[in-house]
Amino acid sequence: MSSSPTAPPTIPVAVGVIRRSGRVLIARRPEHVHQGGLLEFPGGKVEPGESVRDALVRKIQEETGLRILP
């Protein structure tokens, strides 16, 4: 009897690309976290009951200190 592989759970995330004057904002992940040292765009997991937009606004504020205007 063989078992079928199961797909990993889906985790909703929001990611933003911030451009200004021909430049793109990226950040380096802290060394002590999963995939530490790699580059990434700001963003992260969408919390239950949170919209993708709200998650992105929250994560950009948390990670960069930037405030997204409506």
C-alpha positions as CSV (number, residue, x, y, z in Angstrom):
1,M,0.0,0.0,0.0
2,S,1.4,3.4,-0.9
3,S,0.5,6.7,0.6
4,S,-0.1,9.9,-1.4
5,P,2.0,12.9,-0.5
6,T,0.0,15.6,1.1
7,A,0.4,19.2,0.1
8,P,1.8,21.6,2.7
9,P,-0.7,24.0,4.2
10,T,-1.4,27.2,2.4
11,I,-0.2,30.3,4.3
12,P,-1.7,33.6,2.9
13,V,1.0,36.4,2.7
14,A,1.1,39.9,1.5
15,V,4.3,41.3,-0.1
16,G,4.9,44.8,-1.4
17,V,7.4,46.2,-3.9
18,I,8.2,49.8,-3.0
19,R,9.8,51.8,-5.8
20,R,11.0,55.4,-5.8
21,S,13.3,57.3,-8.2
22,G,14.2,54.1,-10.0
23,R,15.2,52.3,-6.8
24,V,13.5,49.3,-5.1
25,L,13.3,48.7,-1.3
26,I,14.6,45.3,-0.1
27,A,15.7,44.2,3.3
28,R,18.1,41.5,4.6
29,R,16.4,38.9,6.9
30,P,18.0,38.8,10.4
31,E,20.6,36.1,10.7
32,H,18.9,34.3,13.6
33,V,15.6,33.7,11.7
34,H,14.6,31.1,9.1
35,Q,16.5,31.8,5.9
36,G,18.5,34.5,7.7
37,G,20.7,36.7,5.6
38,L,18.6,36.4,2.5
39,L,17.1,39.5,0.8
40,E,13.3,40.0,0.8
41,F,10.6,42.5,0.0
42,P,8.6,43.8,3.0
43,G,5.6,41.8,3.9
44,G,4.5,38.8,5.8
45,K,1.6,36.6,7.0
46,V,-2.0,37.7,6.8
47,E,-3.6,37.3,10.2
48,P,-7.1,35.6,10.5
49,G,-9.8,38.2,9.7
50,E,-7.3,40.7,8.2
51,S,-7.4,41.8,4.6
52,V,-4.4,41.4,2.4
53,R,-4.1,45.2,2.1
54,D,-4.3,45.7,5.9
55,A,-1.7,43.0,6.4
56,L,0.7,44.7,4.0
57,V,0.2,48.1,5.6
58,R,0.8,46.6,9.0
59,K,3.9,44.6,8.0
60,I,5.5,47.5,6.1
61,Q,5.0,49.7,9.2
62,E,6.5,47.0,11.5
63,E,9.4,46.2,9.3
64,T,10.4,49.6,7.9
65,G,8.7,52.2,10.0
66,L,7.1,53.5,6.8
67,R,3.4,54.6,6.8
68,I,1.4,53.7,3.8
69,L,-1.1,56.5,2.8
70,P,-4.5,55.6,1.3
